[in-house]
């Protein structure tokens, strides 16, 4: 069985990443990568579903051993994508999808060159601004900041990403991303459970 595809999906705030990714997961049987974080769980969050909640030392050990495909710090907490469970899932023939920002995508491509980077583009800057404002929960200052960040992300995407998909029509965008993955990687087209980082590392060492 061929390895699954590691698909990294990025895009500016308001472009509709969650809607596209959720539909792609449902249609292809791909698995969504679970990130690790050093912050405590919030009410309702489940370990292994929302995040892997680890302490600072465990996170540092993963970084030091090359066990993170990418990581960053936000608000005093660290977040990252453990390498071992991703590689194990890909080796089993299942596609894995990551939803990360441009900086993290650069790290993933360096650590795993076979990854396919997809950037979701807005139809226009004006349309992106319209979508952000239509939410009704974002201050003007924050909208301007997000648009400035989007400008930088889009410039980077044109230079670095493998595929640019314009989310003008949601169904069309979903179909384009599905076509990048091709046929479902799992025999029955259903998502597989994503292994814990330590479980994946143990499995890999036992088979080497």
N, C-alpha and C positions, 0 to 999 in steps of 0.2 A: 504494500500500500504506500503510495507517495505521501510525503510529509504534507501537512496542512500549510496554508498560507498565513503568515503573520501580517495582518492588515492594520495599519495605523491610520486612524481617521482624525483629522484636525479641521478647524474652521473657526471663524470669528464668532463671538457671542451674537446670538440672534439668527444664525444661518440655518438652524434646524438640525443640528447634529443628532440630538437624541431621537428625533422622529425617524431619521434615516437609519441610524444604527439599530434601533429596536426592530424595524421592519426587516432589515438585512439578517439579523439574528434569527428571526422567526422563519424566514424563507430559505435559509441556507444550512441551518443546523450548526452554524459557527458558535463559538463560545466567547463570552465577553470576559476579558482579563480582569481579575480582581486585584486591586492595588493594595499595597501595605502602607500603613500610616502609624506614626507614633502618638497621635492624639487619642483621647479616650472616646469610646462609643457614645453617640448621642442617643437620646430616647428613641427606641424603635429600630435602631441599626443592629444588624446581625453580623457577627464575626464570620467571615468567609463568604458572605453574600454582598454586603456593602463595601467592606474593606477587610483585610487581615489586620487586626489591631496588635501591634508588637511594641515592645519597649525600646528605648533608645539604644541599648546595647545590642539587641538583636538586629536592629536596623543597621547600626554601624558595622556589625560583623558581616552582614550581607554586602554592604558597599565595599568593605575592605577586601572581600574574597571575590569580587567581580560578580556577585550574585544578583545585582540589579541591572536590568536593561536600561533603566533611566530613573532618575530621582530628582526631586527639587524640594525646597523648603518654602512653606507659606505660613505666615502668621505664627512663626515659632515652632511649627510642626513639620516633620518630613513625610513626604509621600513618594512612593515609587512602585515600579513594576518588577516583582521578583522574576528572575530569569528561569529558574528551574521548572516551575509549574508551566510556564509558557512553552518551553522547549519540549517538556514531556507531552503536553497536549498536542503540539504540532507533530511530534514523532508518531503519535497514535493515529495521525491522519486527519485530525480535526483542525479546522481553521480557527484562528484566534483574532479577535478584534480589540484594539486598544483605542481609547478616546483620550488623546493627550494634546497638549499645546505644541507649537513648533519647536521650542527648545528641546522638549522631551523626544520629539520625533527625530531630531538630529542625533540625540544620544542613542536611540534605538537603532538607527541605520548604521551607526558606527559599531555598535555591539553585535548586531545581527543584520549583516548586509543584504540578506535575502528578503528582508521585510519590504512590503509594498506600501508606499506612503500615498494616501489619498487626501486631498484638500477640498473641502466643500466651499464653493464660492457663492457669494450672493449674486443675484442678477446685475446689481449695480450698487454703488455706495448709497444712492438715494433710497433704494428699496431696503437696504440693511438698516438705514436710519429709521425708515418708516416702521419696520418690524420692531425695532428697539423701543420706539416711542409708543407703539400700539399696546405694549405690555402694560403701560400705565403705572409701573412700579420703579422706574429708574429716573433719577434726577438728571436735569440737563447737563450738568457738569460731568456726571458719570457716562452719559451717552456720548459726549464729545471725546472723553477719554477712551471709551471702547472703540469708537470709530478710528481714532488715531492708532490704536493698537492693531485694529483690523487692517489699516493701510500697510503697516509694517509686515503683518503676517502674510498678506496677499503678495507683497513683493518677494518675500522669502519663498513662498509656495511656487511662484513661477520659476524660480531658480533651482529649487531643491526637490520638490515633490515629484513622484512618478506619474500621478494622475490628478487632474483638476476636474471636478464635477460641479457644474453650476446648478444650484438648487432653485431653479425658477419654477419648476413643476415638481412637487414632491414625489409623485409616482415615477416620473422619469429619472429623477436623481437616485431613487432606490434601485430601479432597474439597472442603472449604469454601475452602481457599486456591486450589485449582485453578479453582474456579468464579469466583473474583475475576479471574483472568487470562482466563478464557473459552477459546476455541479456541486451539490451538497457533499461535504467531505465525510460525514458520518453515514453509514449504510442506510439508516432509516430516516436521515434528514433531521434528527433531533439533537438538541444541544447536550453536550456531556458536562458532568460536574467538573468544576475547576479545582485541581488538587491544592492542598495547603503547600506553602513554600517548602517547609521541612519534609513533608511527605514526598514531594517530587524529588527533592535532593536525595533522600534516602533511596528511592526507587532507582534513580539514575546511578548512584554509587553501587547498588547491588547488581546492576546489569553491566557495569563496565568491566 
